[in-house]
Amino acid sequence: MVVIKGVSAKSILDSRREKTVHVTIKTNIGSFSASAPNGKSKGKYEAKSYKKSLEEDIKFLKDSQDYFSEEILEDFKDLRRVEDIVDRHVGANTLFALESAVLKAIAKEQKKEIWELIHSSHDFSAKAKKPKLPRLIGNCIGGGKHSEGKSKPDFQEFLLIPNFKSVEKSFEINKKAKENVNLLLKEKGKFKGKENDENAWEVSLNEKEVLEILKKTKLPLGLDVAASSFSKRKKYIYKNPPLERSGGEQFDYLSNLIKNFDLFYIEDGFSEEDFESFAKLLKKFPKALIVGDDLTVTNYNRLKKAIEHKSINALIVKPNQTGSLLDVSQVCKIAKEKDIKIIFSHRSGETDENILADLAFGFGADFFKCGIDGKEREAKLKRLIEIEKGLK
């Protein structure tokens, strides 16, 4: 068993050089730490990163030593005890970092991998002796809130989704494809080789021009439209080129892109309130992945609403959107019951923390969306490759 002796926290800088939280717990078997990422493009219904502020969350943990003193933890479900202590006192980032540190301690004490601890604690684990490895989704070219420049794409991410059983092979294929795209962009001109927040290429092109280039990779393609970031009063306000689209025109535009570029994956194609348009797109393209992120924000009630409306067949899971890994568990459970694909995802502001790979594998994710390269993103991708090698 793990006995908590103390808890502390501090601020560190993420990959965007912005402050985030780093939590350390002291236990009877040593000290364990974890940090949380930061999202720049956030859904309206996402939980707050901090209760009032990062500093207030850190102060609460520092002042709450007696609450944690001698707390005994033995498995994943004991995270409920941690949540009872910090309930309503810290935000989602802090809770996620705290629970991640606790899982590291329990896994160490039980001589298990973190993913094993998660997988063995879940009802759906009976369906398979081992979860399957998730398929990689890599952001190759970026736009929207994650990029700079006046003539950037309005859509946030242009994705490569190799279809190989091996995570390691998919990782290498995506890296090679990204380098080839670099050469293609240079041939097109006006490309400076600059990367954005998520280590994706920053370009002065519109979405059609980007897709024409990515089509040359011959890999399955996807989009994170992040439509809520440029929707206003039921209109979609495009800047490159400048124009407004109604909801119906947005539907027609996405439909044409899906058909013309054989798109496999479309995330947040409409605003976070428009469950009906998601459903209409899914009905028209049942073989594509119609994905909710801002729509569902790793929230059980939002997911239930999306299920009722038949809005999606896949959802993004970002653990720090809710903070509670018990909530993440519930979201994954209902998604599996309803045959909705699960996509574990990084955030734009990342740290070296690699527990996301264990969470994705342990919860049985179908996809792992974590960029293509960059130190903080590769930490997670390489951990997933390590898990893959450990299974052989």
N, C-alpha and C positions, 0 to 999 in steps of 0.2 A: 504493500500500500504506500501511497505518497502522502506525506504530511507536510502541509504548507507552514513554513516558519516565518515568512515575511514576503511582502510585495512592494516593488518600487517601479517607478516609471520616469522616463526622460523624453525630451524631444530630440529627434534626429532629422536630417534632411533627406528627402526622397530624390528620385531621379530628375525632378524638375527644380531641385534646390528649394523646395518648400518644406515647412516643418510637418512632421508626422510623429506618431507616438511609438515608443519602444518600451516594452514592459518586461521586467525580470521578476521571477518568483524564486525564493529560497526555500528549499525543501530538505527533507531528511536524506535525500540521495544526491543533492547538489543543486546548482542554480541553472535555470532555464529561461531563455529569452525569446521574444518574438516581436515583430514590428508589423504595422499596418500600412497599406498603400493609401493613396489619395486619388479620388476621382475628380476630373476637371469638368467633364460632361456628366451632369447628375440628373437623374429623374426627379420629378417634383415630389414623388411619394417615397423617395429613399429616406431611410432613417438618418438623423443628424450624426455627423462624424463624432462630435463631442457634445456633452450635455449643454455647457455654456461656451466653453473654450477648451483648447488643448491644455492650457495651464491649470484650469480648474479640475479637469480630469486627473491630471498628474497629482495635484494637491490632494484630491480625494483618496487616491490610492496610498499616498504617503501617510495620510492621517488615519487610515483605516486598518492599520496593522493588527489591532486587537480583534477585528471582525474575522480576519483570515487565520488568526493564530490557532495552530493545531487542527486546522480543517483537514479531514482525511478523504482522499479521493482514490477510487479503484478502477473506474472504467469511464467510457464516454458519457454515459447517462448521468454521471456525477457532476457534469458541468452545470446541472440544475442548481447544485449547492453554490457554485460560484456566482451564478446569475441571481440567486436569492440575496446574496451579500451586496452586490453592486447595483441591483435593480433600481432604475431611474436615477442613478447617480453618475453614470458615465455614458458617453455616446458609443456609437457602433464601432468606430475605429479602435477605441480603447478596449471595448469588450472583446473584439476579435483578437487583438494582440494578446490579451490576458488568457483567453481560452486556448489559443494556439500554444502558448507557453505551458499551460497545464497539460495539454495533450502530449507535448514533448516529454514532460516528466513522467506521465503515466506509461507511455510507450517504453521509455527507458527502463522503468522499474519492472515492467512485465517482459522485457527483452523482446519486444515486438516493433515492427515498423509502424509508423503512425497510421498508414493506410489500413494495416491489418486491424488495428484497434477500432477504427471506424467501421470497417466492413463486418467485423464479427459482432458488432453491437446493433446491427440493423435487421429488421424483419425481412427486408427484401434480399438479404444475403443468402437466404435458403435457396433462392432460385439458381444460384451459380456458386461453385466452389471458389472461384476467383473472378473478380470483375475483369472485363476486357479493357484493353488499353484504349484510351480515347484518341480520336483522329485530330491532327493538328490543324488549327486555323491561324494563319499568319497575316498580319497587316503589312502590306508591301508598299502602298502609296496612301498618303493621308491628306485630309482636308478638314473642313469644319473647325471646331473649337480647338483641335489638337495641333493646328498648323497656323503659320503666319503668312502674310502676303495678301495683296488686294485681289489677285486673279486665281486664288486657290480653288479647288473643287468645293462645292457646297456640301457634298457628302463627306462623312467623317473618316471612313475607312474603306479601302479597296483590298480585298482579301484573297489569299491563295490557300487552297484547301486540298493538299495532295491526298490521294487515296491509296495508302500503303499500310500493310499490317504493322510494319516496323516504325516505331516512333523515331528511332535514330535515323532511318533512311528518310523519313518525311522531313525531319529537321534539316538534314543536309540538302535535300531537294529544294526546300524553301530558301535556304541561304544562297544556293547556286542561282535559283530563279531571280532572287532579289538583285544579285550582282549583274545578271543578264539584263534585267530591267534598267539598272543603272546605265548600262551601255546604250540601250535603246533610247533612254531619255536624253543622253548626251548627244546622240545623233539628231534628235529632234530639235535641239538647241535650247538656249535660255534655261538650262538646268545647272545648278551650282553644286549638286551632290550633297545638299543639306538634308538632315533628318529632323523629324518633328518630335513631339513629346513621347511618341510610342516607337521611336526608332524606325519610322516609315519614311519613305522619300517625300520631300516637300516639293510640290510642283506648281507651275502656273498653267494649269490645264483645267478644262471642265470634265465632268464625269464620263462623257462619251469618249473623249480623247484618251482619258486614262484607261478605259476598258479596251479600247482598240489596241493599246500597247500591251496590256496584261493578257489579252487573248493570245498573244504570241508565245506565252509561256506554255501553252497547251495543258495547263492545270485547271481543275474546277475553280470557278471564281465566285466571290461573294461580295456583298455590300453591307456596311453599316451606314445606313442613311442618316441616322440620328435626326429624324425629321422634326422632333420637338424643338431642336435648337434653332430652326429657321421657320417655324410656323407661328402665325399670329392671326387671331380672329378667323380661324378656319381657312386661312390662306397660307400658302408656302411661298416664302419670299426668297427667291434665288438671286444671287449676286453675280454669278458667272455662267452664262450671261444674265444681266438684270431682267427679271420677269417675275410675275406672280402666277401661281397655279392654284386653282380651286382644288377641293378634295377629289372631285371627279377627274380633273386633269392630272393630279398627282397619281391617281390610280392608273390612268391610261399611260402615263410616262413610265412608271415602274413596270407595267405589263410589257411595254415595248422593249425596255432594257432587258427584262428576263428572257424574252423571245429572241431578241437580236444577238445577245451575248451568251445565251444558254446558261444563265445564272443559276447556281445551285442554292444560294443562301442570300436572304434579304432580311436584315435586322432593322427594326424600328423604321419601317417605311412610311409610317404615318405618325401623327402626334400621339402622345401618351394617353389621350382621352378617347381616341377613335377606335374602339374595339371592333366596330362594324366593318371598317375598311380593311383591317387586318383579316377579318373573317372572309370578306369578299375576295381578297387576294389569294388566301389559302384555298378557297373553293375553286378558283380559276387555275391555280398552279399547285395541285395537291402533292406533286412529286418534288417540289422545291421545299427548302426549309424556310418557313415564315416564322421569324424569331422575335420574341419580345424581350426587351431589356428595360428601357424607360417605362414601357407598358406594364411590366410585372415586378421590377425592382427586388427580386428575391424575396417577395412578400407573399405569404400563403393566401391571403384574401384576394390580392390582385390576381394571383394565378388562378384561383377558383373562378373569378369573374371572367378571365380569358378563356377558361375551359367551358364555362356556361355559354359564352358567345361563339365558341369554336373559332377563336381568333388566331391561334398559333399551333404549330406542331413541334416547336422547339423554344427553349427559353435560356436566357443567360443567367448564370448563378455567379454573383459577386459576393463572397461572404461578408465583406465589410459594408455592403448595402444594408444589412440587418444587424451584423455584429454577433448575433447568437448563432453558434454552430448547431444548436438544437433546432432553431428555426430553419436553418439550411437543410437539416435532416428531414424536416417535415415537408419542405418544398420539393426536395428530391423524391421523397416517398410518393407524394401525390402525382408528380410528373411521371414516374415510372408506372404507376397504376393506370394512368391515362395515356400511356404510350407517347409521351411528349419527350423529345430528345433534350438531353441536359448538356449545356455548354458552360464549363467553368471558365471564368475570364479574369485576367489581370485588370489593373487600372492604369490610367495614363501616368500617374505619379507613383513609381514603384520603388521598392527597396530590395536588398539582397535576400530577403526572406523567401524561402522556397517551399513552405508548407502547402501552398496552393496545389502543387503536384500530388501530394499525398491525399489532400482532400478530394481532388478530382477523381483519382483512382479509387479511393476508399468508398466514395459515394456513388461510384459506377457511372461517371460522366461518359457521354458519347463523344464529346469533342472537348478540346483544350485550346482556348484562344489566348495566346500569350506572345504575340508578336513573332518576329523572325530572328532577330539578334539584338545585341545590346546587353551589357553586363547584368543588369537587374532582371531582364527577361530570360536571358540564357540560364540564369541560376535556377529558374523553375523548369525550363525545358530540359536541362541537364539532369535535374533530379528525377524527372519523369523517365528519362533514358536509363538512369541508374535503377529505378524500379523495374523497368523492362528487363534489364540484364539480370537483376536479382531473381526474376521468375524462371529463368532458363536453367 
